């Protein structure tokens, strides 16, 4: 394999031309004899693997075994920090238990930061869940944790590498690390000593450490303090069961010795007659901070799911708990705990009676909110939707309320997603109602289910009544845009065309029903004498969110002749008054026409010259200058009329200096511009003079104008000279 082959493969890896070529290049590098080439392949594999955390898969996964063998081969070679760092990096994902000695060899005596970091990551992968961890690797990492000659960050990484190791000596190591004089190592050790399974044996030590720390020692200190508190519950914080035995079970649940005692404590609470105890047990089952965090075998909790659900349903049949029983949450905490356990996932059609009853006597909005989610599961699982549940949710939606609530938002979603088009009647009632946020949510779900085709006129009418702006954004969506189309216009935003025919044509352009109807609507607006109608049509023709978004570039081509006629006609008209387009101001018609002219790719330099000289404002002039620049850059010839117009703009002292300089920059290099640039050097401003002089520095004309440029240079300031002046002087030197 030649060096050229490797270079080509590396280039392909950095800028892939296609999937197959990329995979071939990766294989070429991976299987080469060149260590650097192999490292490049390993680094790419690790990069692709890291991207999987954002979703998707690693395209190099089929090479996993070969990558592992290549990494092992590199580690077996003489120590080279860069090579070993790349090999250890992929072992962080691919290492197997038999790689322990290889990793230990790489870490032994290593000083390179990347080798240490990647080696410890690979060691963590090897040690994870190993019933018989490598004594050598374990001893080496233990020594690194205690080695005061290493930087504290490396020692903390070494401590992290042992997180998944189940061995008696780990507790001893953590105790020794907690006695370190390095605060960061103390915190790392205390964090692990305060975890479930260790906290009871080491509470006194951890509490003593916490008391000695300053407040700003780092975010891990907060986690240590939280571990000392343990997970109390979610809805019963601040209270404890009345019975001492239940309080002891709660303590055992928060700080268990092992899985068996933890589950026994949980069942003691769950099976009691104490409302607080039952609620605490339900919270511990439902939330990740509870059972699933403290159990070594998380699945052991699932064996008790039927009993948990039965107890939750029993709790829902009881009266809501009084507010004083859960001061932090308030009334009906027992219902909230129970509803969260059942939720959507565990609700069944047989729960219809229960959920209707809970909704009818819900004591708080939180109960209603959670009951609506349970109702979702009831409806979603049923082949025939229970009308009582539908009616109960509908009653929530149409009950008098001072404002739109999250409960209503969720009820709309549940009915829409669980019923599909069967929810149309309820959604249409909301659309016709006067609760504007509810309207927006109802319209959103109607559009999602194809309702725009079924109820277009009504939905358009409602969306237009919002002034084209959504009063709510379900899931971040602009509902008005979903109904009316993405683009109103570019320069006529917010305006409604007066005539019903023009309004219908504009509506068709925004949300076309067909390509034919869209073209017909465009021609209708272009043919009208109304400046706004023509401007909106031009905007839909040139803008990427207009007809090209719906029907492709060919849709533009079909109407180009008529559009160009209207562009020329519009640019010869006076600028439209500001009150005709309040958002844009004076000359919106010229801006629409210029934008269409640029998109058309057709040059009409005399017309553009007239626009430049007669521009009603800076916006129009800037747009015309941009078009002139695109036309003249690299052109072999230029219309003298346009070149002269650019010179007139450059010399017009009534215009902003920035526009004048922009005109000079367009002239720079334009065919036939030298005489005009010479004229521009006669302006009094040094910036204008220098910009024009810079345009005369080309080989073809510099000899003719060198004396002029030297004279100008002599008159320019030396101190605090404008950058245009400094640029000319640099070029002259």
DRENVO-675465 format. One record per residue (C-alpha): x, y, z; residue number from 1; residue in one letter. Coordinates in steps of 0.25 Angstrom, whole numbers, always signed. Layout:
N
      px      py      pz   resi   resn
       X       Y       Z    NUM      a
...
This chain:
733
      px      py      pz   resi   resn
      +0      +0      +0      1      x
      +6     +13      -4      2      x
      +7     +26      +3      3      x
      -2     +32      -8      4      x
     -13     +22      -5      5      x
     -12     +25     +10      6      x
     -13     +40      +7      7      x
     -25     +38      -2      8      x
     -32     +29      +8      9      x
     -29     +40     +19     10      x
     -35     +51     +10     11      x
     -47     +42      +8     12      x
     -49     +40     +23     13      x
     -49     +55     +25     14      x
     -58     +59     +14     15      x
     -66     +47     +10     16      x
     -71     +46      -5     17      x
     -81     +35      -2     18      x
     -84     +24      +8     19      x
     -77     +13      +0     20      x
     -64     +21      -3     21      x
     -64     +25     +12     22      x
     -65     +11     +17     23      x
     -54      +6      +7     24      x
     -45     +18     +12     25      x
     -47     +14     +26     26      x
     -43      -1     +23     27      x
     -31      +4     +16     28      x
     -26     +12     +28     29      x
     -30      +1     +38     30      x
     -23     -10     +31     31      x
     -10      -2     +27     32      x
      +4      -5     +34     33      x
      +5     +10     +37     34      x
      +2     +13     +51     35      x
      -2     +27     +49     36      x
     -12     +22     +38     37      x
     -18     +12     +47     38      x
     -19     +23     +58     39      x
     -27     +32     +49     40      x
     -37     +20     +46     41      x
     -38     +17     +61     42      x
     -41     +32     +64     43      x
     -52     +33     +54     44      x
     -58     +20     +59     45      x
     -58     +26     +73     46      x
     -64     +40     +67     47      x
     -75     +32     +60     48      x
     -78     +24     +73     49      x
     -79     +37     +81     50      x
     -89     +43     +71     51      x
     -99     +31     +74     52      x
    -103     +38     +87     53      x
    -111     +48     +79     54      x
    -118     +37     +72     55      x
    -115     +28     +60     56      x
    -105     +17     +59     57      x
     -90     +16     +56     58      x
     -88     +14     +41     59      x
     -74      +7     +45     60      x
     -81      -3     +54     61      x
     -78     -15     +45     62      x
     -63     -12     +47     63      x
     -64     -13     +62     64      x
     -57     -26     +63     65      x
     -46     -22     +54     66      x
     -45      -9     +61     67      x
     -43     -16     +74     68      x
     -32     -25     +69     69      x
     -25     -13     +63     70      x
     -25      -6     +76     71      x
     -20     -18     +83     72      x
      -9     -19     +73     73      x
      -5      -4     +75     74      x
      -4      -6     +90     75      x
      +5     -18     +88     76      x
     +15      -9     +81     77      x
     +26      -1     +88     78      x
     +20     +11     +96     79      x
     +16     +23     +87     80      x
      +7     +33     +95     81      x
      -1     +37     +82     82      x
      -3     +23     +77     83      x
      -6     +17     +91     84      x
     -16     +29     +93     85      x
     -24     +25     +81     86      x
     -24     +10     +84     87      x
     -29     +12     +98     88      x
     -39     +22     +93     89      x
     -47     +12     +85     90      x
     -45      +1     +96     91      x
     -54     +10    +105     92      x
     -65      +5     +97     93      x
     -60      -9     +92     94      x
     -51     -14    +103     95      x
     -54     -28    +108     96      x
     -50     -34    +121     97      x
     -38     -41    +115     98      x
     -32     -27    +111     99      x
     -29     -24    +126    100      x
     -14     -27    +125    101      x
     -12     -20    +112    102      x
     -19      -7    +118    103      x
     -10      -9    +131    104      x
      +2     -10    +122    105      x
      -1      +3    +115    106      x
      -4     +10    +129    107      x
      +8      +5    +136    108      x
     +18     +17    +136    109      x
      +9     +26    +127    110      x
     +10     +41    +128    111      x
      +3     +46    +116    112      x
     -10     +52    +120    113      x
     -18     +46    +108    114      x
     -12     +32    +111    115      x
     -16     +33    +126    116      x
     -30     +38    +123    117      x
     -33     +28    +112    118      x
     -27     +17    +119    119      x
     -35     +19    +131    120      x
     -48     +20    +123    121      x
     -44      +7    +116    122      x
     -41      +1    +130    123      x
     -55      +5    +135    124      x
     -61      -3    +123    125      x
     -53     -15    +126    126      x
     -56     -15    +141    127      x
     -71     -12    +139    128      x
     -79     -23    +145    129      x
     -67     -33    +145    130      x
     -70     -43    +156    131      x
     -55     -45    +157    132      x
     -48     -32    +154    133      x
     -34     -33    +150    134      x
     -25     -32    +163    135      x
     -14     -25    +155    136      x
     -23     -15    +149    137      x
     -30     -12    +162    138      x
     -17     -11    +169    139      x
     -11      -1    +159    140      x
     -23      +8    +159    141      x
     -24      +8    +174    142      x
      -9     +12    +174    143      x
     -13     +23    +165    144      x
     -24     +28    +174    145      x
     -14     +29    +185    146      x
      -2     +34    +178    147      x
      +0     +49    +182    148      x
     +10     +51    +171    149      x
      -1     +50    +161    150      x
     -10     +62    +158    151      x
     -23     +62    +165    152      x
     -32     +61    +153    153      x
     -25     +48    +149    154      x
     -27     +43    +163    155      x
     -42     +46    +162    156      x
     -43     +39    +148    157      x
     -36     +27    +154    158      x
     -46     +27    +166    159      x
     -58     +28    +155    160      x
     -52     +16    +148    161      x
     -55      +7    +160    162      x
     -70     +12    +161    163      x
     -76      -1    +156    164      x
     -66     -10    +164    165      x
     -73     -19    +175    166      x
     -61     -22    +184    167      x
     -59     -20    +199    168      x
     -46     -13    +197    169      x
     -53      -2    +189    170      x
     -59      +3    +202    171      x
     -45      +3    +209    172      x
     -40     +11    +197    173      x
     -51     +21    +198    174      x
     -49     +24    +213    175      x
     -34     +26    +210    176      x
     -37     +35    +199    177      x
     -47     +43    +207    178      x
     -35     +46    +217    179      x
     -27     +53    +206    180      x
     -23     +67    +207    181      x
     -28     +70    +193    182      x
     -42     +75    +195    183      x
     -46     +70    +181    184      x
     -42     +56    +184    185      x
     -50     +57    +197    186      x
     -62     +61    +190    187      x
     -61     +50    +180    188      x
     -59     +39    +191    189      x
     -70     +45    +199    190      x
     -80     +45    +188    191      x
     -77     +30    +186    192      x
     -78     +27    +201    193      x
     -91     +34    +202    194      x
     -98     +25    +191    195      x
    -108     +15    +195    196      x
    -102      +2    +201    197      x
     -90     +10    +207    198      x
     -97     +22    +214    199      x
    -101     +15    +226    200      x
     -87     +10    +229    201      x
     -81     +23    +226    202      x
     -91     +34    +230    203      x
     -83     +39    +241    204      x
     -70     +41    +233    205      x
     -78     +47    +221    206      x
     -85     +57    +231    207      x
     -72     +61    +237    208      x
     -66     +64    +223    209      x
     -78     +72    +219    210      x
     -78     +80    +231    211      x
     -63     +84    +228    212      x
     -65     +88    +214    213      x
     -67    +103    +209    214      x
     -80    +106    +201    215      x
     -73    +108    +188    216      x
     -65     +94    +187    217      x
     -73     +90    +174    218      x
     -86     +84    +170    219      x
     -83     +70    +175    220      x
     -84     +75    +189    221      x
     -99     +77    +187    222      x
    -101     +63    +182    223      x
     -94     +58    +195    224      x
    -103     +66    +203    225      x
    -115     +61    +196    226      x
    -110     +46    +198    227      x
    -109     +49    +213    228      x
    -124     +53    +212    229      x
    -128     +41    +203    230      x
    -140     +41    +195    231      x
    -152     +44    +204    232      x
    -163     +44    +194    233      x
    -169     +54    +184    234      x
    -183     +58    +189    235      x
    -181     +55    +204    236      x
    -168     +63    +208    237      x
    -168     +68    +222    238      x
    -177     +58    +228    239      x
    -175     +43    +233    240      x
    -184     +32    +236    241      x
    -190     +32    +250    242      x
    -186     +18    +254    243      x
    -171     +16    +258    244      x
    -170      +3    +251    245      x
    -174     +10    +238    246      x
    -165     +21    +241    247      x
    -154     +11    +242    248      x
    -158      +4    +229    249      x
    -157     +18    +222    250      x
    -143     +20    +227    251      x
    -139      +6    +222    252      x
    -145     +10    +209    253      x
    -137     +22    +208    254      x
    -124     +16    +213    255      x
    -125      +1    +210    256      x
    -114      -9    +213    257      x
    -118     -18    +202    258      x
    -129     -21    +192    259      x
    -136     -31    +201    260      x
    -138     -21    +213    261      x
    -141     -10    +203    262      x
    -152     -18    +197    263      x
    -158     -22    +210    264      x
    -158      -8    +215    265      x
    -165      -4    +203    266      x
    -176     -15    +204    267      x
    -178     -11    +219    268      x
    -181      +3    +215    269      x
    -190      -1    +203    270      x
    -198     -11    +211    271      x
    -201      -2    +223    272      x
    -214      +6    +226    273      x
    -206     +19    +227    274      x
    -209     +28    +216    275      x
    -195     +35    +217    276      x
    -188     +22    +217    277      x
    -196     +17    +205    278      x
    -193     +30    +197    279      x
    -178     +29    +200    280      x
    -177     +15    +195    281      x
    -185     +19    +182    282      x
    -175     +30    +180    283      x
    -163     +21    +183    284      x
    -168     +12    +172    285      x
    -171     +22    +162    286      x
    -159     +31    +162    287      x
    -145     +28    +158    288      x
    -140     +34    +171    289      x
    -147     +23    +179    290      x
    -146      +8    +177    291      x
    -139      +8    +164    292      x
    -128     +16    +169    293      x
    -125      +8    +182    294      x
    -128      -6    +177    295      x
    -116     -13    +171    296      x
    -126     -21    +163    297      x
    -136     -11    +158    298      x
    -144     -22    +151    299      x
    -147     -28    +165    300      x
    -157     -17    +167    301      x
    -165     -21    +155    302      x
    -170     -34    +162    303      x
    -178     -25    +171    304      x
    -185     -17    +160    305      x
    -199     -24    +161    306      x
    -199     -21    +176    307      x
    -195      -7    +174    308      x
    -205      -4    +163    309      x
    -216     -10    +171    310      x
    -213      -2    +183    311      x
    -212     +11    +175    312      x
    -226      +8    +169    313      x
    -231      +5    +184    314      x
    -225     +19    +188    315      x
    -233     +26    +176    316      x
    -246     +20    +182    317      x
    -243     +27    +195    318      x
    -246     +41    +198    319      x
    -235     +51    +195    320      x
    -225     +53    +206    321      x
    -226     +66    +214    322      x
    -216     +77    +212    323      x
    -211     +76    +226    324      x
    -206     +62    +223    325      x
    -197     +67    +212    326      x
    -193     +82    +215    327      x
    -183     +82    +204    328      x
    -193     +77    +193    329      x
    -207     +81    +198    330      x
    -220     +74    +197    331      x
    -222     +60    +190    332      x
    -207     +56    +190    333      x
    -211     +41    +191    334      x
    -219     +43    +178    335      x
    -207     +49    +171    336      x
    -197     +38    +176    337      x
    -207     +27    +171    338      x
    -210     +34    +158    339      x
    -195     +35    +155    340      x
    -193     +21    +157    341      x
    -204     +16    +148    342      x
    -202     +28    +138    343      x
    -205     +25    +123    344      x
    -196     +13    +123    345      x
    -203      +4    +132    346      x
    -218      +9    +130    347      x
    -227      -1    +123    348      x
    -241      +0    +118    349      x
    -246      -6    +131    350      x
    -242      +7    +138    351      x
    -253     +15    +131    352      x
    -262     +16    +143    353      x
    -250     +19    +152    354      x
    -245     +31    +143    355      x
    -258     +37    +141    356      x
    -261     +37    +156    357      x
    -247     +43    +159    358      x
    -250     +54    +149    359      x
    -263     +57    +154    360      x
    -258     +59    +169    361      x
    -244     +64    +166    362      x
    -240     +73    +177    363      x
    -229     +80    +170    364      x
    -224     +83    +156    365      x
    -212     +74    +158    366      x
    -222     +63    +161    367      x
    -229     +66    +148    368      x
    -216     +67    +140    369      x
    -212     +54    +144    370      x
    -226     +47    +143    371      x
    -226     +53    +128    372      x
    -213     +45    +126    373      x
    -219     +32    +132    374      x
    -231     +35    +123    375      x
    -222     +35    +111    376      x
    -218     +20    +114    377      x
    -232     +16    +116    378      x
    -237     +22    +102    379      x
    -224     +17     +95    380      x
    -225      +3     +99    381      x
    -240      +2     +96    382      x
    -245      -3     +82    383      x
    -258      +4     +85    384      x
    -256     +17     +92    385      x
    -264     +19    +105    386      x
    -273     +30    +103    387      x
    -273     +34    +118    388      x
    -258     +36    +118    389      x
    -260     +45    +105    390      x
    -271     +53    +112    391      x
    -263     +55    +124    392      x
    -251     +61    +117    393      x
    -261     +69    +108    394      x
    -267     +75    +121    395      x
    -253     +79    +126    396      x
    -251     +87    +112    397      x
    -265     +94    +113    398      x
    -265     +97    +128    399      x
    -265    +112    +131    400      x
    -251    +116    +134    401      x
    -244    +130    +135    402      x
    -232    +125    +126    403      x
    -227    +114    +118    404      x
    -220    +103    +126    405      x
    -210     +92    +125    406      x
    -221     +82    +128    407      x
    -229     +87    +116    408      x
    -217     +86    +107    409      x
    -215     +72    +111    410      x
    -230     +68    +110    411      x
    -230     +74     +96    412      x
    -217     +65     +92    413      x
    -223     +53     +99    414      x
    -236     +54     +91    415      x
    -229     +57     +78    416      x
    -219     +46     +79    417      x
    -227     +35     +85    418      x
    -240     +37     +76    419      x
    -234     +43     +63    420      x
    -245     +49     +54    421      x
    -255     +44     +64    422      x
    -251     +56     +72    423      x
    -255     +66     +61    424      x
    -268     +70     +68    425      x
    -261     +74     +81    426      x
    -250     +81     +74    427      x
    -259     +89     +65    428      x
    -267     +94     +77    429      x
    -254     +99     +82    430      x
    -250    +105     +69    431      x
    -264    +113     +68    432      x
    -263    +117     +83    433      x
    -256    +129     +89    434      x
    -245    +123     +96    435      x
    -234    +127     +87    436      x
    -222    +118     +92    437      x
    -232    +106     +92    438      x
    -235    +110     +78    439      x
    -221    +109     +74    440      x
    -219     +96     +81    441      x
    -231     +90     +74    442      x
    -227     +95     +60    443      x
    -213     +89     +62    444      x
    -219     +75     +65    445      x
    -229     +77     +54    446      x
    -219     +80     +44    447      x
    -210     +68     +48    448      x
    -222     +59     +46    449      x
    -224     +64     +32    450      x
    -235     +74     +36    451      x
    -230     +85     +27    452      x
    -236     +78     +15    453      x
    -249     +75     +23    454      x
    -251     +89     +29    455      x
    -242     +99     +21    456      x
    -251    +111     +21    457      x
    -254    +110     +36    458      x
    -239    +108     +40    459      x
    -234    +119     +30    460      x
    -245    +129     +36    461      x
    -241    +126     +50    462      x
    -226    +127     +47    463      x
    -228    +140     +40    464      x
    -236    +145     +52    465      x
    -223    +144     +60    466      x
    -216    +154     +50    467      x
    -208    +143     +45    468      x
    -201    +141     +58    469      x
    -203    +129     +66    470      x
    -208    +131     +80    471      x
    -202    +118     +85    472      x
    -191    +109     +80    473      x
    -194     +94     +82    474      x
    -181     +87     +82    475      x
    -174     +99     +77    476      x
    -183    +100     +64    477      x
    -188    +113     +58    478      x
    -202    +109     +56    479      x
    -206    +121     +47    480      x
    -194    +117     +38    481      x
    -199    +102     +38    482      x
    -213    +107     +33    483      x
    -209    +120     +25    484      x
    -196    +115     +19    485      x
    -182    +119     +23    486      x
    -180    +132     +15    487      x
    -190    +143     +15    488      x
    -180    +152      +7    489      x
    -166    +158      +9    490      x
    -169    +173      +8    491      x
    -184    +173     +11    492      x
    -185    +165     +23    493      x
    -199    +167     +31    494      x
    -207    +173     +20    495      x
    -220    +167     +15    496      x
    -223    +169      +0    497      x
    -236    +176      -1    498      x
    -244    +169     -12    499      x
    -249    +155      -9    500      x
    -243    +150     -22    501      x
    -230    +155     -18    502      x
    -231    +150      -4    503      x
    -234    +136      -9    504      x
    -223    +136     -19    505      x
    -213    +141      -8    506      x
    -218    +130      +1    507      x
    -216    +120     -10    508      x
    -202    +124     -11    509      x
    -199    +123      +3    510      x
    -205    +109      +4    511      x
    -207    +103     -10    512      x
    -217     +93     -12    513      x
    -211     +89     -26    514      x
    -200     +94     -35    515      x
    -210     +98     -45    516      x
    -218    +106     -35    517      x
    -205    +112     -30    518      x
    -201    +117     -44    519      x
    -214    +123     -46    520      x
    -214    +130     -33    521      x
    -200    +136     -36    522      x
    -205    +141     -50    523      x
    -218    +147     -43    524      x
    -209    +156     -34    525      x
    -199    +159     -45    526      x
    -210    +164     -54    527      x
    -217    +173     -44    528      x
    -213    +188     -44    529      x
    -212    +188     -29    530      x
    -198    +190     -24    531      x
    -199    +181     -12    532      x
    -205    +170     -20    533      x
    -194    +171     -30    534      x
    -183    +172     -19    535      x
    -189    +160     -11    536      x
    -188    +152     -24    537      x
    -174    +156     -27    538      x
    -170    +152     -13    539      x
    -176    +138     -15    540      x
    -169    +137     -28    541      x
    -155    +140     -23    542      x
    -155    +136      -8    543      x
    -150    +121      -5    544      x
    -163    +119      +3    545      x
    -172    +123      -8    546      x
    -176    +115     -20    547      x
    -162    +108     -22    548      x
    -164    +102      -8    549      x
    -177     +96     -12    550      x
    -174     +92     -27    551      x
    -159     +94     -29    552      x
    -151    +103     -38    553      x
    -159     +99     -50    554      x
    -171    +107     -44    555      x
    -163    +119     -45    556      x
    -158    +117     -59    557      x
    -173    +116     -64    558      x
    -177    +130     -60    559      x
    -163    +137     -62    560      x
    -167    +145     -75    561      x
    -180    +151     -68    562      x
    -172    +153     -55    563      x
    -161    +161     -62    564      x
    -171    +169     -69    565      x
    -177    +173     -56    566      x
    -163    +175     -50    567      x
    -159    +185     -61    568      x
    -173    +192     -60    569      x
    -172    +193     -45    570      x
    -157    +199     -45    571      x
    -162    +210     -54    572      x
    -173    +214     -45    573      x
    -171    +223     -33    574      x
    -168    +216     -20    575      x
    -180    +212     -12    576      x
    -184    +220      +0    577      x
    -180    +216     +14    578      x
    -194    +214     +19    579      x
    -197    +204      +8    580      x
    -187    +195     +15    581      x
    -185    +199     +29    582      x
    -175    +188     +33    583      x
    -165    +191     +21    584      x
    -168    +206     +19    585      x
    -166    +214      +6    586      x
    -163    +207      -7    587      x
    -168    +193      -3    588      x
    -171    +191     -18    589      x
    -157    +194     -22    590      x
    -152    +184     -12    591      x
    -161    +173     -17    592      x
    -157    +176     -31    593      x
    -142    +176     -29    594      x
    -143    +163     -21    595      x
    -150    +157     -33    596      x
    -140    +163     -43    597      x
    -129    +157     -35    598      x
    -135    +143     -34    599      x
    -138    +143     -49    600      x
    -124    +144     -53    601      x
    -127    +153     -65    602      x
    -118    +166     -66    603      x
    -125    +179     -69    604      x
    -114    +189     -66    605      x
    -120    +202     -71    606      x
    -132    +199     -62    607      x
    -124    +196     -50    608      x
    -116    +209     -53    609      x
    -129    +217     -52    610      x
    -133    +210     -39    611      x
    -119    +213     -33    612      x
    -120    +228     -36    613      x
    -134    +229     -32    614      x
    -134    +220     -20    615      x
    -144    +226     -10    616      x
    -137    +220      +2    617      x
    -124    +213      +7    618      x
    -131    +199      +7    619      x
    -134    +200      -8    620      x
    -121    +206     -11    621      x
    -114    +195      -4    622      x
    -122    +184     -11    623      x
    -119    +190     -24    624      x
    -104    +191     -21    625      x
    -104    +176     -17    626      x
    -110    +173     -30    627      x
    -100    +182     -38    628      x
     -89    +175     -31    629      x
     -93    +161     -34    630      x
     -95    +165     -49    631      x
     -82    +172     -50    632      x
     -73    +163     -43    633      x
     -64    +155     -53    634      x
     -72    +161     -64    635      x
     -65    +163     -78    636      x
     -73    +176     -81    637      x
     -82    +186     -74    638      x
     -93    +195     -78    639      x
     -87    +209     -78    640      x
    -100    +215     -72    641      x
     -99    +206     -60    642      x
     -84    +209     -58    643      x
     -88    +224     -59    644      x
     -99    +222     -49    645      x
     -90    +215     -39    646      x
     -80    +227     -40    647      x
     -92    +237     -38    648      x
     -95    +229     -25    649      x
     -81    +229     -20    650      x
     -80    +245     -23    651      x
     -93    +248     -16    652      x
     -90    +255      -3    653      x
    -104    +255      +1    654      x
    -104    +240      +2    655      x
     -98    +232     +14    656      x
     -83    +229     +13    657      x
     -85    +214     +14    658      x
     -94    +214      +2    659      x
     -84    +222      -6    660      x
     -73    +213      -2    661      x
     -81    +201      -6    662      x
     -83    +207     -20    663      x
     -68    +209     -21    664      x
     -66    +195     -17    665      x
     -75    +190     -28    666      x
     -67    +199     -38    667      x
     -54    +192     -34    668      x
     -51    +183     -45    669      x
     -63    +186     -54    670      x
     -60    +187     -69    671      x
     -59    +201     -73    672      x
     -59    +207     -59    673      x
     -45    +214     -59    674      x
     -50    +227     -64    675      x
     -62    +227     -54    676      x
     -52    +224     -42    677      x
     -43    +235     -46    678      x
     -55    +244     -45    679      x
     -58    +239     -32    680      x
     -44    +242     -26    681      x
     -48    +256     -28    682      x
     -57    +255     -16    683      x
     -53    +262      -3    684      x
     -54    +250      +6    685      x
     -41    +242      +8    686      x
     -48    +229      +9    687      x
     -55    +231      -4    688      x
     -42    +235     -11    689      x
     -35    +223      -5    690      x
     -46    +213      -9    691      x
     -46    +219     -23    692      x
     -30    +219     -24    693      x
     -30    +204     -20    694      x
     -39    +201     -32    695      x
     -28    +207     -41    696      x
     -17    +198     -36    697      x
     -19    +188     -46    698      x
      -8    +184     -56    699      x
     -15    +189     -68    700      x
     -18    +203     -62    701      x
      -8    +206     -51    702      x
      +3    +212     -59    703      x
      -6    +222     -65    704      x
     -11    +227     -52    705      x
      +1    +225     -42    706      x
      +4    +240     -42    707      x
     -10    +242     -38    708      x
     -10    +232     -27    709      x
      +3    +237     -21    710      x
      -2    +251     -21    711      x
     -14    +246     -13    712      x
      -6    +238      -4    713      x
      +3    +250      +0    714      x
     -10    +258      +4    715      x
     -16    +247     +12    716      x
     -14    +247     +28    717      x
      -2    +239     +34    718      x
      -8    +237     +48    719      x
     -21    +230     +49    720      x
     -23    +228     +34    721      x
     -36    +221     +30    722      x
     -34    +206     +26    723      x
     -36    +209     +12    724      x
     -24    +218     +12    725      x
     -15    +208     +19    726      x
     -20    +198      +9    727      x
     -15    +206      -3    728      x
      -2    +209      +4    729      x
      +1    +195      +7    730      x
      -2    +192      -8    731      x
      +8    +203     -13    732      x
     +19    +197      -4    733      x
